[in-house]
C-alpha cells in the first residue's frame, strides 16, 4: 500500500502568529465565532485533511492585551462542527490532570457517535501553576506525577469505552428485550488516583474509542506515547532533530509490543506563503512588525522560569539557565527553545520574533513549491508521517495552503484526491478498530431473550 501524508489542521482563532489579530483582514472576535470555525473546517475538508485539532487548557492563557484570549470548550465546538462537516476528523484537547475518567470518556464517546466515528483525543497532562490553582491546588503536580496519573486515567477510560460489547444492544421487540446485560462490563477500578465502579452510560462507539493523540516530547511523554498514542503532535526545528525523534519514538513503540506503523508522527509547521519567496518573506516580516515585544519577553521569562525583568531584548539568553531536569512544566518545549537560541545565537528580540509564529514549531516562509518541497523531504526522509498544519493567519493562510500547496502534494502522489468510502478517523490514519478487551470473557450460556425471560419469571414468582 502506498504511503501517503497525514495532514491535520491546527485551528487557533485568527491564526498561530501572535500578531495575526492585528492585520486588517482579521476579526478580533473570531475565537468565539462558530461561523469562523465552520468555515475553517470546510476549507480543511476541501483539502482532504485527515483531521482538525483544537488546543485547550483549563485556565485563561497569557496576557489579555497580547492576543484574543479565552476559547470555546473544544468538545462542545467540535460537536457543532460534526454537523457542519462529513469526512474530517475532530480532535479535542482534554487534560488528565483536571478531569475525571468517567465524565471525559462519556463526552468523547458521545462525540464519536454524533460524528459517525470521527473523534480524537489529544491527551495532555497540563503544565502550569495557573491551571492548578483553578482546581484547588497550590502548585502544579510534579512532571512524573502528572504522567503517572495520565497512565491510570487512560487505563480507566479504555475500560469504560469497552464496558459495552459491540452487540450488547439486542433490540428484540417481539421478546421485549432491548439489551444483553451479560455483555456489560463494569470496570470496578480501584487505583492510586481513581475509583470507578460502573459501566459507561453510552454504548460502544463506531471507532471503539477515539483516536488517541499525544503532544509531549519529554522522556515521560515519549514513554507515554509509545504505550498509548496513535498520533503524536511534535515540534522540531531541524530535519535532523525530527529524524532522531521519529526513529526514537518508532523504536519505543515496537519495544512496547505495538506496531510502529500504528503511531503517526506529525511535526508542526507554520507555512507563510507568497507567490514568490520575497513576497512570503515580506508577509512574515509584516507579522513580526506587529509583535508587541514586552508581551513576548514576559512569556519567555515565564517559560524559562526566570524572574520578570531578567531578559534584555538585544542580548542573548543568560548562560546559567536551569537544566531541563529542573523544569516541571513543558520540558521538551523548554529544551527546544533554549537549543534554538543557542544554536543560532539569537538575541531575545530575535527569539521572540521566531516564537511569535509557532511557539517553537517550524516556521517556513516561501512559495507553495518550496513549502511542498520541505514537506516532501521530511516525509520521505524518515522525519514525519505527516504534518500538523498551523497557518500563521486564519482563514487566509489555510485557504492559500489548500488552494496552492495541496494540489502540488496530490500531483506528487503524496496526498489523497478524495476521501473515499472509509469514514472513521481511524480509517483515515490507517489504524485498525480496537478489539473490545472484554468480548468473549463473559460466562453467559443463555441467550439474551432467555435471560430476560427467566428474570421476568423470577420477579413474578417473588411478587406472588
C-alpha positions as CSV (number, residue, x, y, z in Angstrom):
1,X,0.0,0.0,0.0
2,X,1.4,3.4,-1.0
3,X,2.3,5.6,2.0
4,X,0.6,9.0,1.9
5,X,0.7,12.1,4.0
6,X,-1.5,12.7,7.0
7,X,-2.5,16.3,7.4
8,X,-4.1,17.8,10.5
9,X,-5.3,21.4,10.6
10,X,-4.5,23.0,13.9
11,X,-7.0,25.8,14.3
12,X,-6.3,28.8,16.5
13,X,-8.6,31.9,16.5
14,X,-7.1,34.3,13.9
15,X,-4.0,32.3,13.3
16,X,-0.9,30.9,15.1
17,X,1.1,34.1,14.8
18,X,0.5,36.2,18.0
19,X,0.1,39.4,15.9
20,X,-2.3,37.9,13.4
21,X,-5.3,39.5,15.0
22,X,-3.8,43.0,14.3
23,X,-4.0,42.6,10.5
24,X,-6.7,44.5,8.7
25,X,-8.2,41.2,7.4
26,X,-8.6,39.6,10.9
27,X,-11.7,39.6,13.1
28,X,-10.6,40.1,16.8
29,X,-13.8,38.2,17.8
30,X,-13.2,35.1,15.6
31,X,-12.2,33.0,18.6
32,X,-15.8,32.8,19.8
33,X,-17.5,32.8,16.4
34,X,-18.9,29.4,15.4
35,X,-19.2,30.5,11.7
36,X,-15.5,31.2,11.6
37,X,-14.7,27.6,12.7
38,X,-17.3,26.1,10.4
39,X,-15.6,28.0,7.5
40,X,-12.1,26.7,8.6
41,X,-13.4,23.1,8.9
42,X,-14.9,23.2,5.5
43,X,-11.7,24.6,3.9
44,X,-9.7,21.8,5.5
45,X,-12.2,19.2,4.4
46,X,-11.9,20.6,0.8
47,X,-8.2,19.9,1.2
48,X,-8.9,16.3,2.2
49,X,-7.2,16.8,5.5
50,X,-7.4,13.8,7.9
51,X,-8.4,15.9,10.8
52,X,-8.6,19.2,12.5
53,X,-7.5,19.9,16.0
54,X,-8.3,22.4,18.8
55,X,-5.9,23.1,21.7
56,X,-7.2,23.9,25.1
57,X,-6.2,24.5,28.7
58,X,-8.2,24.9,31.9
59,X,-7.0,28.5,32.6
60,X,-7.1,31.9,31.0
61,X,-3.9,31.9,29.0
62,X,-1.4,34.7,28.7
63,X,-1.7,38.4,28.9
64,X,-5.2,39.7,27.8
65,X,-3.5,42.6,26.0
66,X,-1.4,40.3,23.8
67,X,-3.9,38.5,21.6
68,X,-7.5,37.2,21.6
69,X,-7.8,35.2,24.8
70,X,-10.3,32.6,26.0
71,X,-11.7,29.9,23.9
72,X,-14.9,27.9,23.3
73,X,-14.7,24.5,25.1
74,X,-13.4,22.2,22.3
75,X,-15.7,19.2,22.7
76,X,-18.7,21.5,22.6
77,X,-17.4,23.3,19.5
78,X,-16.4,20.0,17.7
79,X,-19.9,18.6,18.3
80,X,-21.2,21.6,16.4
81,X,-18.6,21.2,13.7
82,X,-19.6,17.5,13.3
83,X,-22.9,18.6,12.0
84,X,-21.3,21.0,9.5
85,X,-18.8,18.5,8.0
86,X,-18.9,15.0,6.6
87,X,-15.5,13.5,6.5
88,X,-12.8,15.3,8.5
89,X,-11.7,14.0,11.9
90,X,-12.3,16.1,15.0
91,X,-9.6,16.1,17.7
92,X,-10.1,17.9,21.0
93,X,-7.5,18.6,23.7
94,X,-8.5,17.5,27.2
95,X,-6.4,17.2,30.4
96,X,-5.9,14.1,32.5
97,X,-4.9,16.3,35.4
98,X,-8.1,18.3,35.7
99,X,-10.9,15.9,34.6
100,X,-12.4,12.6,35.8
101,X,-12.2,9.5,33.6
102,X,-16.0,8.7,33.6
103,X,-17.2,12.2,32.5
104,X,-14.5,12.6,29.9
105,X,-14.9,9.1,28.5
106,X,-18.6,9.8,28.1
107,X,-18.0,13.1,26.3
108,X,-15.6,11.6,23.8
109,X,-17.9,8.6,23.2
110,X,-20.8,11.0,22.6
111,X,-18.7,13.0,20.1
112,X,-17.7,9.8,18.3
113,X,-21.3,8.6,17.9
114,X,-22.6,12.1,16.9
115,X,-19.8,12.4,14.2
116,X,-20.1,8.9,12.9
117,X,-16.7,7.8,14.2
118,X,-14.5,11.0,13.7
119,X,-13.5,11.8,17.3
120,X,-9.9,12.1,18.6
121,X,-8.5,13.0,22.0
122,X,-5.3,15.0,22.3
123,X,-4.2,13.8,25.8
124,X,-2.4,16.4,27.8
125,X,-1.2,16.5,31.4
126,X,-1.3,20.3,31.7
127,X,1.7,22.2,32.9
128,X,1.5,25.4,34.9
129,X,0.6,26.6,38.3
130,X,-2.3,28.8,37.0
131,X,-4.3,25.8,36.0
132,X,-3.5,24.0,39.3
133,X,-4.8,26.9,41.3
134,X,-8.1,26.8,39.4
135,X,-8.6,23.3,40.8
136,X,-7.8,23.9,44.5
137,X,-4.1,23.1,44.3
138,X,-1.3,25.4,45.5
139,X,1.1,24.3,42.7
140,X,1.1,22.0,39.7
141,X,1.8,18.4,40.4
142,X,5.3,17.2,39.5
143,X,6.0,16.2,35.9
144,X,6.4,12.4,36.6
145,X,3.3,12.5,38.9
146,X,1.2,14.0,36.1
147,X,2.2,11.3,33.7
148,X,1.5,8.5,36.3
149,X,-2.0,9.9,36.8
150,X,-2.4,10.1,33.0
151,X,-1.5,6.4,32.5
152,X,-4.1,5.3,35.1
153,X,-6.6,7.8,33.6
154,X,-6.1,6.2,30.1
155,X,-6.4,2.6,31.5
156,X,-9.7,3.6,33.2
157,X,-11.0,5.3,30.0
158,X,-10.3,2.3,27.9
159,X,-12.1,0.0,30.4
160,X,-15.1,2.4,30.2
161,X,-15.2,2.5,26.4
162,X,-15.0,-1.3,26.4
163,X,-17.7,-1.6,29.1
164,X,-20.3,-2.3,26.4
165,X,-19.6,-5.1,24.0
166,X,-20.4,-4.2,20.4
167,X,-23.5,-6.4,20.3
168,X,-24.9,-5.5,23.7
169,X,-27.9,-3.9,22.2
170,X,-30.4,-6.7,21.1
171,X,-33.5,-4.6,20.2
172,X,-35.7,-7.6,20.2
173,X,-39.2,-6.0,20.2
174,X,-41.1,-9.4,20.0
175,X,-39.3,-10.7,23.1
176,X,-39.3,-7.4,24.9
177,X,-35.5,-7.5,25.2
178,X,-33.6,-4.3,24.5
179,X,-30.1,-5.3,25.6
180,X,-28.0,-8.1,26.9
181,X,-26.7,-7.4,30.5
182,X,-24.1,-10.2,30.2
183,X,-22.3,-8.0,27.7
184,X,-21.9,-5.1,30.0
185,X,-18.6,-5.0,31.9
186,X,-18.3,-2.5,34.8
187,X,-14.7,-1.6,35.3
188,X,-14.8,-1.8,39.2
189,X,-11.5,0.0,39.1
190,X,-9.6,0.8,42.3
191,X,-6.3,2.5,41.7
192,X,-3.9,5.1,43.1
193,X,-5.7,8.0,41.6
194,X,-9.2,6.8,40.6
195,X,-12.0,4.7,41.9
196,X,-14.6,4.0,39.1
197,X,-17.2,1.4,39.6
198,X,-19.9,1.3,36.9
199,X,-20.1,0.8,33.2
200,X,-20.3,3.8,30.9
201,X,-23.8,5.1,30.1
202,X,-23.0,5.4,26.4
203,X,-22.8,2.4,24.1
204,X,-19.5,1.4,22.4
205,X,-18.8,3.8,19.6
206,X,-18.2,3.5,15.8
207,X,-14.4,3.6,16.4
208,X,-14.4,1.5,19.6
209,X,-12.7,4.5,21.2
210,X,-11.4,7.8,19.9
211,X,-8.1,8.2,18.1
212,X,-5.6,8.7,20.9
213,X,-3.2,11.7,20.3
214,X,-0.4,12.9,22.4
215,X,1.8,16.0,22.2
216,X,4.6,15.7,24.8
217,X,8.2,15.1,23.7
218,X,9.9,14.8,27.1
219,X,11.2,11.4,28.3
220,X,7.9,10.9,30.2
221,X,5.9,12.0,27.2
222,X,7.7,9.6,24.8
223,X,7.2,6.7,27.2
224,X,3.5,7.5,27.5
225,X,3.2,7.9,23.7
226,X,4.9,4.6,23.0
227,X,2.4,2.8,25.2
228,X,-0.8,4.6,24.2
229,X,-0.6,7.2,21.4
230,X,-1.8,6.6,17.8
231,X,-0.8,10.1,16.6
232,X,1.8,12.4,18.1
233,X,2.0,16.1,17.5
234,X,5.5,17.3,18.0
235,X,7.8,20.3,17.4
236,X,11.2,20.2,15.8
237,X,13.3,23.0,14.2
238,X,15.6,20.8,12.0
239,X,15.1,17.7,9.9
240,X,17.9,16.1,11.9
241,X,16.1,16.6,15.2
242,X,12.9,15.4,13.6
243,X,14.6,12.2,12.2
244,X,16.0,11.4,15.6
245,X,12.7,11.9,17.4
246,X,10.9,9.8,14.7
247,X,13.3,6.9,15.0
248,X,13.3,7.0,18.8
249,X,9.5,7.0,19.1
250,X,9.0,4.2,16.5
251,X,11.7,2.1,18.3
252,X,10.0,2.7,21.7
253,X,6.6,1.8,20.2
254,X,8.0,-1.5,18.9
255,X,9.6,-2.2,22.3
256,X,6.2,-1.7,23.9
257,X,4.9,-4.5,21.8
258,X,3.0,-2.3,19.3
259,X,3.2,-2.0,15.6
260,X,5.3,1.2,14.9
261,X,3.1,1.9,11.8
262,X,0.3,2.4,14.3
263,X,1.7,5.6,15.7
264,X,1.8,8.6,13.3
265,X,4.3,11.3,13.9
266,X,3.1,14.8,12.8
267,X,5.5,17.7,13.4
268,X,4.0,21.2,13.4
269,X,4.8,23.6,10.5
270,X,3.7,27.2,10.2
271,X,3.6,28.0,6.5
272,X,3.7,31.6,5.3
273,X,3.0,31.6,1.6
274,X,3.7,34.0,-1.2
275,X,3.7,33.8,-5.0
276,X,7.5,34.5,-4.7
277,X,9.9,33.9,-1.9
278,X,10.3,37.7,-1.5
279,X,6.6,38.1,-1.1
280,X,6.4,35.3,1.5
281,X,9.3,36.9,3.5
282,X,7.6,40.3,3.3
283,X,4.4,38.7,4.7
284,X,6.4,37.1,7.5
285,X,8.1,40.4,8.3
286,X,4.8,42.3,8.4
287,X,3.6,39.9,11.1
288,X,6.9,40.4,13.1
289,X,6.5,44.1,12.8
290,X,3.2,43.8,14.6
291,X,4.6,41.9,17.6
292,X,4.5,43.8,20.9
293,X,7.8,42.6,22.4
294,X,7.0,43.3,26.0
295,X,4.4,40.5,25.8
296,X,6.8,38.1,24.2
297,X,9.6,38.8,26.7
298,X,7.2,38.3,29.6
299,X,6.0,34.9,28.2
300,X,9.6,33.8,27.5
301,X,10.7,34.6,31.1
302,X,7.8,32.6,32.4
303,X,8.7,29.6,30.2
304,X,12.4,29.8,31.2
305,X,11.4,30.2,34.9
306,X,13.2,33.5,35.2
307,X,12.3,36.5,37.3
308,X,10.5,39.3,35.5
309,X,13.0,41.8,34.1
310,X,15.8,39.3,33.7
311,X,15.9,39.3,29.9
312,X,17.3,42.1,27.8
313,X,15.9,42.5,24.3
314,X,19.2,42.9,22.4
315,X,21.2,40.4,24.5
316,X,21.3,36.6,24.2
317,X,19.8,34.3,26.8
318,X,21.7,34.1,30.1
319,X,24.4,31.4,30.2
320,X,23.2,30.0,33.5
321,X,19.7,28.8,32.6
322,X,18.4,25.8,34.7
323,X,18.7,22.3,33.1
324,X,15.6,20.5,31.7
325,X,15.6,18.3,34.8
326,X,14.7,21.3,36.9
327,X,11.7,22.2,34.8
328,X,8.3,20.9,36.0
329,X,6.3,22.5,33.1
330,X,6.7,21.9,29.4
331,X,10.1,20.2,29.5
332,X,10.6,19.4,25.8
333,X,9.5,22.8,24.6
334,X,11.9,24.5,27.1
335,X,14.8,22.5,25.7
336,X,13.8,23.2,22.1
337,X,13.6,26.9,22.6
338,X,16.9,27.1,24.5
339,X,18.7,25.0,21.9
340,X,17.3,27.1,19.1
341,X,18.6,30.3,20.8
342,X,22.0,28.8,21.4
343,X,22.4,27.2,18.0
344,X,21.6,30.3,16.0
345,X,23.0,32.8,18.6
346,X,19.7,34.7,18.7
347,X,19.1,37.8,20.7
348,X,16.0,37.8,22.9
349,X,14.4,40.1,20.3
350,X,15.1,37.7,17.5
351,X,14.0,34.7,19.6
352,X,10.7,36.4,20.5
353,X,10.2,37.0,16.8
354,X,10.8,33.4,15.9
355,X,8.5,32.2,18.6
356,X,5.7,34.6,17.6
357,X,4.6,32.5,14.7
358,X,4.6,29.0,16.1
359,X,5.8,28.9,19.8
360,X,8.7,26.7,18.8
361,X,7.2,24.9,15.8
362,X,9.0,25.2,12.4
363,X,8.0,28.4,10.7
364,X,8.5,28.3,6.9
365,X,8.1,31.3,4.6
366,X,8.2,30.5,0.9
367,X,6.4,29.7,-2.3
368,X,3.9,26.8,-2.5
369,X,6.6,24.8,-4.3
370,X,9.1,25.5,-1.5
371,X,6.6,24.5,1.2
372,X,5.7,21.3,-0.7
373,X,9.3,20.5,-1.2
374,X,10.0,20.8,2.6
375,X,7.0,18.7,3.4
376,X,8.0,16.0,0.9
377,X,11.6,16.0,2.1
378,X,10.7,15.4,5.8
379,X,8.1,12.8,4.8
380,X,10.4,10.8,2.5
381,X,13.5,11.0,4.7
382,X,12.2,9.5,8.0
383,X,11.2,12.6,9.8
384,X,7.4,12.6,9.6
385,X,4.3,10.6,8.7
386,X,2.5,13.9,8.0
387,X,2.2,17.4,9.4
388,X,0.2,19.5,11.8
389,X,-0.5,22.5,9.6
390,X,-0.5,25.7,11.7
391,X,-1.4,28.7,9.4
392,X,0.1,32.0,10.7
393,X,-3.1,33.8,9.7
394,X,-6.7,32.4,9.6
395,X,-8.7,31.9,7.4
396,X,-6.4,33.2,4.6
397,X,-3.4,31.0,5.5
398,X,-5.4,27.8,5.4
399,X,-7.2,28.8,2.2
400,X,-3.8,29.5,0.5
401,X,-2.4,26.2,1.6
402,X,-5.4,24.2,0.3
403,X,-5.5,26.2,-3.0
404,X,-1.8,26.1,-3.8
405,X,0.1,23.5,-1.7
406,X,-2.4,20.7,-1.6
407,X,-2.6,20.4,-5.5
408,X,1.2,20.0,-5.6
409,X,1.1,17.3,-2.9
410,X,-1.6,15.5,-4.9
411,X,0.3,15.8,-8.2
412,X,3.3,14.2,-6.4
413,X,1.2,11.3,-5.2
414,X,1.7,12.2,-1.6
415,X,-1.9,13.2,-0.7
416,X,-5.4,11.7,-1.5
417,X,-7.6,13.5,-4.1
418,X,-10.8,12.4,-2.3
419,X,-11.8,10.8,0.9
420,X,-13.1,7.5,-0.5
421,X,-15.6,5.1,1.2
422,X,-13.8,4.6,4.5
423,X,-15.4,7.1,7.0
424,X,-13.8,6.9,10.5
425,X,-10.8,8.9,11.7
426,X,-9.1,5.6,12.4
427,X,-9.7,4.7,8.7
428,X,-8.1,8.0,7.7
429,X,-5.0,7.2,9.8
430,X,-4.8,3.6,8.6
431,X,-5.4,2.2,12.0
432,X,-7.5,-0.9,13.0
433,X,-10.6,-0.7,15.1
434,X,-9.5,-1.9,18.5
435,X,-11.0,-5.2,19.8
436,X,-13.0,-5.0,23.0
437,X,-10.9,-6.2,25.9
438,X,-13.9,-7.9,27.5
439,X,-15.5,-9.6,24.4
440,X,-15.9,-13.3,24.9
441,X,-15.0,-13.1,28.6
442,X,-18.5,-13.4,29.9
443,X,-20.0,-16.6,31.3
444,X,-23.3,-16.2,29.6
445,X,-24.7,-19.5,28.4
446,X,-28.2,-18.4,27.7
447,X,-29.4,-16.1,25.0
448,X,-30.4,-12.6,26.0
449,X,-34.0,-13.4,25.4
450,X,-33.8,-16.5,27.7
451,X,-32.0,-14.5,30.4
452,X,-34.7,-11.8,30.2
453,X,-37.5,-14.3,30.3
454,X,-36.0,-16.1,33.4
455,X,-35.6,-12.8,35.2
456,X,-39.1,-11.8,34.4
457,X,-40.4,-15.1,35.7
458,X,-38.4,-15.0,38.9
459,X,-39.7,-11.5,39.6
460,X,-43.3,-12.6,39.0
461,X,-42.8,-15.5,41.5
462,X,-41.3,-13.2,44.1
463,X,-44.3,-10.9,43.9
464,X,-46.7,-13.9,44.4
